[in-house]
Amino acid sequence: MSIQDPIADMLTRIRNGQLSKKPEIIIQYSKFKKSIVEVLKQEGYIKDFCVIQNNYMQLKINLKYFKGYGVIEQINYISKPGLRIYKKKHTLPKVMAGLGVAIISTSQGIMTDYTARKYGIGGEIIFYIS
């Protein structure tokens, strides 16, 4: 099966896994996806993740729940393959007045909007999560 947009597929699997209360999900591996998942773990949106080596590499993501509800309430995919959204350091968005996080791809790697503001760099807005 050919996946046209692997990041959208990853976000959809995370969203659907939480809605169906699965303890873990497995997605295809890429360095870009791994760096996104690392940021999600640092921000507390997932429990943990690991790389599985079978015939091909996969990422196993352990989803996080609080009192029976998924920690991730909402994921909004912003920058799509057909329309990339870039912001300068002065115009980086604040998601839900700072309660959510914008995941940004910068020249220094994948990071949150808060970290990008701290370093004074802009980049491509990948998605919002809250």
N, C-alpha and C positions, 0 to 999 in steps of 0.2 A: 504494500500500500504506500503510495506516495503522499507525503505530507507537504502541503504547499507552504504553511506557516508553522514551523515547529514551536515557536514561543507561544503562539496562541493555543496550540494543542496542549502544551505543558500547563498553561494557566487554566484551561478548561478542565483538564484532568484533575488538577488540584481542587478547583471549585466543585466539580462533580463528586470527587472523593469525600470532601467534607460534607456535602449535602446528603450523601448516602452513608455517612458515619463510618467510613472505612478507616482502619488503623494505619494503613500504608498504601502508597501507590507506586507503580514502577513506570518509568518513562525512559525513552532512548537517551543515551548520553551524548553530551557535547560540552566543550569547555565553557561556552557561553551560558548554557543552562546551569552548569555546576556553579558558576560564579553568582548567578541569580539566586540559586538555592542557598548558597553560603550567606548572602545578605539577608534572605528571609529567616535563616536560623539565628543570625546575630540580632535581628530585630524581634525575635520571639514569636514569629508566625508559624513556625514548624518546630517539632521536637528535635529531629535529627535527620541525617541522610547518610547514605553510603553508596559507593560505586560497586556494582556487581559485574564480575567478569565471567560471562558465559561464552558463547560463540561470538557475541558482540557485547559491548559495554552498555550497562544500563544504570540509571540512578534510582535508588529505592528511597522514597521520602516518607518519613514517619510524620503523620499529621498530628496536630495539637488540638485538644479539646479542653474546654473549661465548663464544668457543670453540665456536661452533655451536649454543649453547643460548640460548633467550630470556632476557633479563634479568628479565622479569616471571615469577615462579614461580607466583604465586597472586593472584587478585583475588576478594575477597568483597564482594558488594553488600549493604549493611546497610539503609539507609533506602529503603523502597519507597513507591510512591504510596499504597498502602493502609495503611501503617504507618510513619510518620515517627519516627526515633529522634533525640532531642535529648539533649545532655549539657551539664552546667555545666562551668565551667573546672576545678573540683576533681576531676571524675569523668571527664575525657577519657581514653580508653583508650590504652595503649601496646601496639602491635602487635608480637608476637614479642619482647617485652622490649626494644623500641627498635630492632630490626633491620628492621622493616617500618614502613609509614607509614599513618596514617589520614587520609583527605582529608575536610576539614570545611568546610561552608558556614556562614560567620559573617556578622555584620552588616558586617564589614570586607572581605568577599569570600571567595573560595575559598582555603584554606590548609591546611597540614599540622597534625597534632596538636601537634608541637613548637612551631611558630610561634604557634599559638593559646594554648598554655600560656605562652609568652614574653610575649604581649600581655595575658594574663589574661582571655580571652574564651572562651565556649563556643559551641555551635552544633549544626547537624544533621550527624550522621555519615553521609557519603555511601557510602564504601566503604573497605575495607582493601586494601593492596597490599604484596606482599613479593616 
